[in-house]
Amino acid sequence: MLGEKQMVAVCGLNCAKCEIFQASSNRDLAQKIVDWFKKERDTVVKVEDICCLGCRGDRAKHWSPDCWILKCCVDEKGLEYCFQCGDFPCEKLKEWAEENKSYGEALNRLVEMRKK
């Protein structure tokens, strides 16, 4: 089992609550996600592609290996979390956080982590 620290993505998302993360070890859930993509987005996705081992896992098995936040924070700046950046929270991260409730919660989680 991954530790709490490892369950929080670079961007602050809670991996433990992510269905794609959960589907990595739950084939039934992966199939439900595949079915959703077909019905809602008319997109064919294979069950084996519904996999993410987190930002610190194998990028070949990451749902979004081209994530701009992952590239900026880890690849370009060598940080573990966005809150460690001198520009935190940058405008791009703030805009991302406004896209939906879970992204806003992720930014708030990073703010709290920075305080500690």
VEXDREN-2710 file (C-alpha; in Angstrom, 1 decimal):
% VEXDREN-2710
k/r/px/py/pz
1/MET/0.0/0.0/0.0
2/LEU/1.3/3.5/-0.9
3/GLY/1.8/6.0/1.9
4/GLU/-0.3/9.1/2.3
5/LYS/2.3/11.3/0.8
6/GLN/2.4/9.1/-2.3
7/MET/-1.4/9.2/-2.6
8/VAL/-1.3/12.9/-3.4
9/ALA/-0.5/13.8/-7.0
10/VAL/2.0/16.5/-7.9
11/CYS/-0.9/18.8/-8.5
12/GLY/-2.6/18.0/-5.2
13/LEU/-5.3/15.6/-6.5
14/ASN/-6.0/12.8/-4.2
15/CYS/-5.0/9.6/-6.2
16/ALA/-6.9/7.4/-3.8
17/LYS/-10.2/8.9/-4.8
18/CYS/-9.4/8.8/-8.6
19/GLU/-11.4/6.1/-10.4
20/ILE/-8.6/5.6/-13.0
21/PHE/-6.1/5.1/-10.2
22/GLN/-8.5/2.6/-8.6
23/ALA/-9.2/0.9/-11.9
24/SER/-5.5/0.0/-12.2
25/SER/-6.2/-2.9/-9.8
26/ASN/-10.0/-3.3/-10.4
27/ARG/-10.8/-4.7/-13.9
28/ASP/-14.6/-4.3/-13.4
29/LEU/-14.2/-0.6/-12.7
30/ALA/-11.8/-0.3/-15.7
31/GLN/-14.5/-1.8/-17.8
32/LYS/-17.1/0.7/-16.5
33/ILE/-14.8/3.5/-17.5
34/VAL/-14.2/2.0/-21.0
35/ASP/-18.0/1.8/-21.4
36/TRP/-18.4/5.4/-20.2
37/PHE/-15.9/6.6/-22.8
38/LYS/-17.7/4.8/-25.6
39/LYS/-21.1/6.1/-24.5
40/GLU/-20.3/9.6/-23.5
41/ARG/-17.4/10.5/-25.8
42/ASP/-17.8/8.0/-28.6
43/THR/-14.2/7.0/-27.9
44/VAL/-12.7/3.5/-27.9
45/VAL/-10.4/2.9/-25.0
46/LYS/-9.0/-0.5/-24.0
47/VAL/-9.4/-1.8/-20.5
48/GLU/-5.6/-2.2/-20.2
49/ASP/-5.2/1.5/-21.0
50/ILE/-7.3/2.5/-17.9
51/CYS/-4.3/2.6/-15.7
52/CYS/-2.4/5.1/-13.6
53/LEU/0.1/4.4/-10.9
54/GLY/0.4/8.0/-9.8
55/CYS/2.8/10.8/-10.8
56/ARG/5.7/8.9/-9.2
57/GLY/4.9/5.7/-11.0
58/ASP/5.9/4.4/-14.4
59/ARG/5.1/7.1/-17.0
60/ALA/4.3/4.3/-19.5
61/LYS/1.4/3.4/-17.1
62/HIS/0.3/6.9/-16.3
63/TRP/-3.1/8.0/-17.5
64/SER/-1.8/11.5/-18.5
65/PRO/2.0/11.1/-19.1
66/ASP/1.8/14.4/-21.0
67/CYS/0.2/16.4/-18.1
68/TRP/1.5/19.9/-18.2
69/ILE/1.6/20.1/-14.4
70/LEU/3.7/16.9/-14.2
71/LYS/6.0/18.2/-16.9
72/CYS/6.5/21.6/-15.3
73/CYS/6.8/20.5/-11.7
74/VAL/8.7/17.2/-12.0
75/ASP/10.5/17.2/-15.4
76/GLU/11.4/20.9/-15.7
77/LYS/11.8/21.9/-12.0
78/GLY/12.7/18.6/-10.3
79/LEU/10.1/19.2/-7.6
80/GLU/7.9/16.7/-5.8
81/TYR/4.8/18.9/-5.5
82/CYS/3.7/22.2/-7.1
83/PHE/3.7/24.0/-3.7
84/GLN/7.5/23.7/-3.5
85/CYS/7.8/26.1/-6.5
86/GLY/8.8/29.7/-5.9
87/ASP/6.0/30.7/-8.2
88/PHE/3.3/28.8/-6.3
89/PRO/0.5/29.2/-7.0
90/CYS/1.2/30.3/-10.6
91/GLU/-1.5/31.8/-12.8
92/LYS/-1.8/28.6/-14.9
93/LEU/-2.4/26.5/-11.8
94/LYS/-5.0/28.9/-10.5
95/GLU/-6.8/28.8/-13.9
96/TRP/-6.7/25.0/-13.8
97/ALA/-8.1/25.0/-10.3
98/GLU/-11.1/26.9/-11.5
99/GLU/-12.0/24.3/-14.1
100/ASN/-13.9/22.0/-11.7
101/LYS/-14.4/21.3/-8.0
102/SER/-11.8/18.5/-7.6
103/TYR/-9.1/20.8/-9.2
104/GLY/-10.0/23.5/-6.7
105/GLU/-9.8/21.0/-3.9
106/ALA/-6.4/19.9/-5.2
107/LEU/-5.1/23.5/-5.1
108/ASN/-6.4/24.0/-1.6
109/ARG/-4.7/20.7/-0.6
110/LEU/-1.4/22.0/-1.9
111/VAL/-1.9/25.3/0.0
112/GLU/-2.4/23.3/3.2
113/MET/0.6/21.1/2.5
114/ARG/2.8/24.2/2.0
115/LYS/1.7/25.5/5.4
116/LYS/3.0/22.3/7.1
END
